[in-house]
Amino acid sequence: MLFHRNHRAEMLRSAGVALVLGLSLTMPSVAETAVPLPQPRPAEAPAAAAAGGDTAPKSEEGNAAAPAPPAAPEPSACRRALTGDIAIAPSIAPIHEANGCGGDDLVKLEAVVLRGGQRVDLKPAATLRCEMARAVADWIRDDAEPLAESLGSVLRGLDNFDSYECRGRNRVKGAKLSEHGKANALDVRSLDLANGTKLSLTDRGLSREIREKVLWSVCGRFTTVLGPGSDWYHEDHIHLDIAQRRNNYKLCQWNVYDPLPETPPLLPAERPSDAPPRAAAVEQGTAASGEAADRQDEPAREK
């Protein structure tokens, strides 16, 4: 009896194991039924981005190249020629003001370098077009310095009365634009020598020969020279510019006056306090003249 019970339990356990094994072989797994496989990649799809790269789409503006900065203008022939062994003249930005003032190719002429290496300082530095700065440098190196040497010294400075200034001629309101307003003019008061001598170009106490040498040199180099005698605006300085005119016309107006006498002339004596009124004095003088004439005629009548 006991044998039959144990045999039956053993048969039931064997049937249960067989049933579990059968179910595991015929039913799909949870992973196989819940996660579908990806579709194949289309042949016309774009290539994948490099690993780790930026896969975000970029706009056309982002892909466009940034505009290149404007190229610096080529230096002018004057700028290339005005080297440091001729002048200390750094380039400055163009100036464009109202009424046409200013210009391009400008420099700040601080000093002219002589052939021996000495500096002739402009006091103050002059704002000029490069061409005008070169004309000033050539005049100082070729004419003014030999003049200083003939006087036994070396040129050391130039008194700059005016260079660039946005204004009309002679500072008259409404007048035509001055060459100063174009950075094309320089006003000079004096040339200063190393021995302390100041050659004031409009000083009549300065030798006439020296002033005439300066006159001949500047009138040969610049197209406009204005000094004493041109107008009362230029009685105390010399105006130089290189204005271009038709037929290359030049204007040189500088009267080199005779030097003042070393000894001033004697002034007339003061009128005595007891002198008669001027009208009466004139009448007395006339009467005296008539009497003298009568006395001269008397001998003749007596004959």
C-alpha positions in Angstrom: 0.0 0.0 0.0 2.8 2.3 0.9 4.6 1.4 -2.2 1.7 2.5 -4.4 1.5 5.9 -2.7 5.2 6.6 -3.2 5.1 5.5 -6.8 2.2 7.7 -7.6 3.9 10.8 -6.1 7.0 10.1 -8.1 5.0 9.9 -11.3 3.3 13.3 -10.5 6.6 15.0 -9.9 8.0 13.7 -13.2 4.9 14.9 -15.1 5.3 18.4 -13.6 9.0 18.7 -14.6 8.1 17.5 -18.1 5.3 20.1 -18.4 7.6 23.0 -17.3 10.3 22.0 -19.8 7.8 21.8 -22.6 6.5 25.3 -21.9 10.0 26.8 -21.8 10.9 25.3 -25.1 7.8 26.5 -26.9 7.1 30.0 -25.5 9.2 33.1 -26.7 11.2 35.2 -24.1 10.1 38.5 -22.8 13.0 40.3 -24.5 12.1 38.8 -27.9 8.5 40.0 -27.8 9.0 43.5 -26.1 12.0 45.0 -28.1 11.7 45.2 -31.9 14.9 45.1 -34.1 15.9 48.4 -36.0 15.0 48.8 -39.6 17.9 48.5 -42.2 19.7 51.9 -43.1 18.5 53.3 -46.4 21.2 53.3 -49.1 20.6 57.0 -49.9 21.0 58.2 -46.3 23.9 60.8 -45.7 27.1 59.6 -44.1 27.1 59.5 -40.3 29.0 62.3 -38.5 32.4 61.5 -37.0 32.3 60.0 -33.6 32.2 62.7 -30.9 31.5 65.4 -33.5 28.8 68.0 -33.4 25.7 66.4 -35.0 23.4 69.4 -34.6 22.3 71.0 -37.9 24.0 74.3 -38.8 22.3 77.2 -40.5 23.6 78.6 -43.8 24.7 81.8 -42.0 26.9 79.7 -39.6 28.5 77.9 -42.5 29.3 81.1 -44.4 32.9 82.4 -44.0 33.4 85.6 -42.0 34.2 88.6 -44.2 37.9 89.5 -44.4 39.0 92.8 -42.9 39.7 95.6 -45.5 43.3 95.6 -46.6 45.4 98.6 -45.5 46.0 101.1 -48.3 49.4 100.9 -49.9 51.8 103.7 -48.8 52.2 106.5 -51.3 55.4 107.1 -53.2 56.0 110.1 -50.9 55.5 108.1 -47.8 58.0 105.5 -49.0 60.5 108.2 -49.8 60.2 110.1 -46.5 62.3 107.7 -44.5 63.7 108.1 -41.0 67.1 109.3 -42.3 65.3 112.4 -43.8 62.6 113.2 -41.3 60.9 112.1 -38.1 57.4 112.1 -39.6 55.0 109.4 -38.5 51.9 108.8 -40.6 48.6 109.9 -39.0 45.0 109.0 -39.9 43.3 111.0 -42.7 41.3 114.1 -41.6 38.0 114.9 -43.1 36.2 117.8 -41.6 33.4 120.1 -42.7 33.9 122.6 -45.6 36.4 120.3 -47.2 39.1 120.6 -44.6 41.7 117.9 -44.1 43.1 115.4 -46.5 44.8 112.0 -46.9 48.4 110.9 -46.7 49.1 113.0 -43.7 52.1 113.0 -41.4 53.2 114.7 -38.1 56.5 116.4 -39.0 58.4 116.4 -35.7 61.9 116.9 -36.9 64.1 117.0 -40.0 67.3 114.9 -40.0 70.4 116.6 -41.4 72.9 114.6 -43.4 75.2 114.6 -40.4 72.5 113.0 -38.3 71.5 116.1 -36.3 67.9 116.9 -35.7 66.1 120.1 -36.5 63.0 120.1 -34.4 59.8 121.8 -35.5 58.3 123.6 -32.5 55.5 122.5 -32.3 55.3 119.5 -34.6 53.5 120.3 -37.9 50.5 118.4 -39.3 51.1 118.4 -43.1 50.4 116.4 -46.3 53.4 114.1 -47.0 54.3 116.1 -50.1 54.4 119.4 -48.2 56.4 117.8 -45.4 58.9 116.5 -48.0 59.3 120.0 -49.5 60.0 121.5 -46.0 62.5 118.7 -45.3 64.4 119.3 -48.6 64.5 123.1 -48.0 65.9 122.7 -44.5 68.5 120.1 -45.5 69.6 121.7 -48.8 69.2 125.5 -48.1 68.7 126.4 -44.5 71.4 124.2 -43.1 74.1 125.5 -45.4 73.0 129.1 -44.4 73.6 128.2 -40.8 77.0 126.7 -41.6 78.0 129.9 -43.3 77.2 131.7 -40.1 79.5 129.4 -38.1 76.8 127.3 -36.5 74.4 124.4 -37.0 70.6 124.6 -37.5 68.7 123.2 -34.5 65.1 124.3 -34.7 62.3 125.9 -36.7 59.6 128.1 -35.0 56.3 126.8 -36.5 53.7 129.5 -36.2 50.9 127.4 -37.9 50.4 124.3 -39.9 47.0 122.5 -40.3 44.0 124.6 -39.3 40.5 124.3 -40.7 39.8 127.9 -41.7 39.4 130.3 -44.5 42.2 132.5 -45.9 43.6 134.9 -43.3 40.9 133.6 -40.9 38.3 135.7 -42.7 34.8 134.2 -42.2 33.4 133.0 -45.5 36.7 133.3 -47.4 38.1 130.7 -49.7 39.5 127.6 -47.9 43.1 128.3 -46.9 45.9 125.9 -47.8 46.3 125.6 -44.0 42.9 123.9 -44.1 44.2 121.4 -46.6 47.3 120.6 -44.4 49.3 122.1 -47.3 51.0 125.1 -45.7 53.5 126.1 -43.0 54.1 129.5 -41.3 57.7 130.1 -40.2 58.8 132.7 -37.7 62.4 131.9 -37.2 65.3 129.5 -37.7 67.2 128.7 -34.5 70.9 127.9 -34.5 72.9 125.8 -32.0 74.9 128.8 -30.8 71.7 130.5 -29.6 71.2 132.8 -32.5 67.6 133.2 -33.7 67.2 134.2 -37.3 63.8 136.0 -37.2 62.9 136.1 -40.9 60.8 139.3 -40.7 63.1 141.2 -38.3 64.6 144.3 -40.0 67.4 144.1 -37.5 68.5 140.9 -39.2 71.0 141.3 -42.0 69.4 142.0 -45.4 71.7 139.6 -47.0 70.5 136.7 -44.8 66.9 137.5 -45.4 67.4 137.7 -49.1 69.1 134.3 -49.1 66.1 132.8 -47.4 63.8 134.6 -49.8 65.5 133.2 -52.9 65.6 129.7 -51.4 61.9 129.5 -50.5 60.6 131.2 -53.6 62.6 128.6 -55.6 61.0 125.6 -53.8 57.4 126.6 -52.8 54.6 127.8 -55.1 53.4 130.4 -52.6 55.5 132.6 -50.4 53.9 135.5 -48.4 55.8 137.8 -46.1 56.0 141.5 -45.2 54.6 143.7 -47.9 52.1 141.0 -49.1 49.4 142.0 -46.7 49.3 143.0 -43.0 48.5 139.4 -42.0 52.1 138.3 -42.8 54.2 141.0 -41.3 55.5 138.8 -38.5 56.0 135.4 -40.3 56.6 133.8 -43.7 53.8 131.7 -45.2 54.9 128.7 -47.4 52.7 126.3 -49.4 52.7 124.1 -52.5 49.3 125.0 -53.9 48.9 123.9 -57.6 47.9 126.6 -60.0 47.3 126.7 -63.7 50.5 126.9 -65.9 52.5 126.2 -62.7 52.1 129.8 -61.7 54.0 130.8 -58.5 53.4 133.6 -56.1 56.3 135.2 -54.2 55.4 138.3 -52.2 58.0 139.2 -49.6 59.5 142.6 -49.4 62.9 142.5 -47.8 63.1 146.0 -46.3 66.3 147.8 -45.5 67.7 147.2 -42.0 66.8 149.8 -39.4 69.7 152.2 -38.6 71.7 151.1 -35.6 71.5 154.6 -34.1 67.9 156.0 -34.3 67.6 159.5 -35.8 67.4 162.4 -33.5 64.0 163.6 -32.8 63.2 167.3 -33.2 63.6 169.5 -30.0 60.5 170.0 -28.0 58.6 173.3 -28.7 59.4 175.9 -26.1 56.6 176.7 -23.7 56.8 180.5 -24.4 56.6 180.0 -28.2 53.8 182.0 -29.9 50.7 180.1 -31.2 51.5 178.2 -34.4 49.2 180.4 -36.6 51.0 183.5 -35.4 54.4 181.8 -35.9 53.5 181.1 -39.5 52.6 184.7 -40.1 55.8 186.0 -38.5 57.8 183.6 -40.5 56.1 184.8 -43.7 56.7 188.4 -42.8 60.3 187.7 -42.0 60.8 186.0 -45.3 59.3 189.1 -47.1 61.6 191.5 -45.2 64.6 189.4 -46.1 63.6 189.5 -49.8 63.2 193.2 -49.7 66.6 193.7 -48.2 68.1 191.6 -51.0 66.4 193.7 -53.6 67.4 197.1 -52.2 71.0 197.1 -53.4 69.8 196.3 -56.9 67.4 199.2 -56.9 70.0 201.5 -55.7 72.1 200.7 -58.6 
